[in-house]
Amino acid sequence: MPPVEPLPRTVRLLLLARVVNRLGAFSLPFLTALVSADHDTSVTTAGLVGAAFGLATIPSRLMGGALADRVGRRTTIVLGLCGCAVAQLALALSSSLTWAVVWAVLLGLAFELYEPPSQAIIGESVPERQRVRAFSLFGAALAAGGMGAGLLAALLGHRDLRWLFVADAATCLGCALLIRLALPRDRPTPPAADREDTAVRPLRDRALLTVLATGTAYALIHQQTVTILPLALPRQGLPAADAGLVFTVTAATTVLAQPLIRLSWTTRLTTPAALALAHVLLAAGLIGFAVAHTLPALLVSAAVGSVGDLLIMGRVYALVTDLAPPTGSGRYLAVFGTSWGIAATLAPVCGTQLLARTGTTTLWSTMAALCLLLAAAHLRTTPRPSALHNPPKPTRRREPDTA
């Protein structure tokens, strides 16, 4: 195993802030359950509310990328987190289905603002050889917070699901404060440099569109698990709040399995091969969900699938960063990130329909089959970073924050 190079201070601070934010971020998997239980709606209606939230995250992600490249990374992150806090609190206090839908949509519009600037900071602050590890650690930071969040969800979810949204709002504000005080202020892209990048537009980059297509399919599978699991567990004889324990095991595996990223045989894998292997592991975990009817079996299946998630996250975000032109990583990462918005829109509708019409076994088996198809697609279509021939990206200029 090669020696570990320290990450820049800016990246370490960002990872810490996201841990704080993630401690309360287990409310969204219970959005459909909250709407269904507190507003006496059907599973299908609850799925449509979840889809409305997901649809709103698509323009949110694109706005986050544009703002990150134009008004600055730090400002965009703080704006997004504060917007999320307001919407979460209002959603928890909603007294009618109409207001719940309104605040779910507004939450979606704020929810993805901070993702492109966070990812751009990582991609631009570390050398190319460290990007896979840095993005993997970013996922691990979210997972580390998620371990506590899963336990919090299991505890508060048994009392009142609204408290999960209150806790999420509090950690959003804590994260925003930490980002504002600790991260240096970054300069927006100079207009002249921004004009130089217009010759390469994200939506005209075929390599990026290929990665976007496979990434959207992966995000759909991931969102099915996150969104539908609390609804599926009661059909398997388990309480919905046990989803918090499943998510906790997933997060713990992501943290504890981090050394896998630095093993010699994993570092030698090409990006297509690593992504194909990851999707096979995901398929194995989903098959476990399909056949398991006890909590221990579900936890083991979640651990297997989370190893696949670990291999995906570092590789795919490093690949997108390599594809981006200088000063354009925020926009490239934002376009790629719309895969999560698309998936968040489709997953509640598709998942609730499959669950209602066919049951849990068919739902998870269908997702496992899609994983195997994606594994084959990666070997044929995914570009390799070594073949991209992008020029080195300059480090983004930052100045001390004296405000």
Secondary structure, DSSP 8 states (H G I E B T S, - for coil): --------HHHHHHHHHHHHHHTTTTSGGGHHHHHHHHTT--HHHHHHHHHHHHHHHHHHHHHHHHHHHHT-HHHHHHHHHHHHHHHHHHHHH--SHHHHHHHHHHHHHHHTTTHHHHHHHHHHHS-GGGHHHHHHHHHHHHHHHHHHHHHHHHHHHTT-THHHHHHHHHHHHHHHHHHHHHS-EE----HHHHHHGGGS-GGG-HHHHHHHHHHHHHHHHHHHHHHHHHHHGGGGTS-GGGHHHHHHHHHHHHHHTGGGGGSHHHHHS-HHHHHHHHHHHHHHHHHHHHH--SHHHHHHHHHHHHHHHHHHHHHHHHHHHHHS-TT-HHHHHHHHHHHHHHHHHHHHHHHHHHHHHH-HHHHHHHHHHHHHHHHHHHHHH---GGGT---------EE----
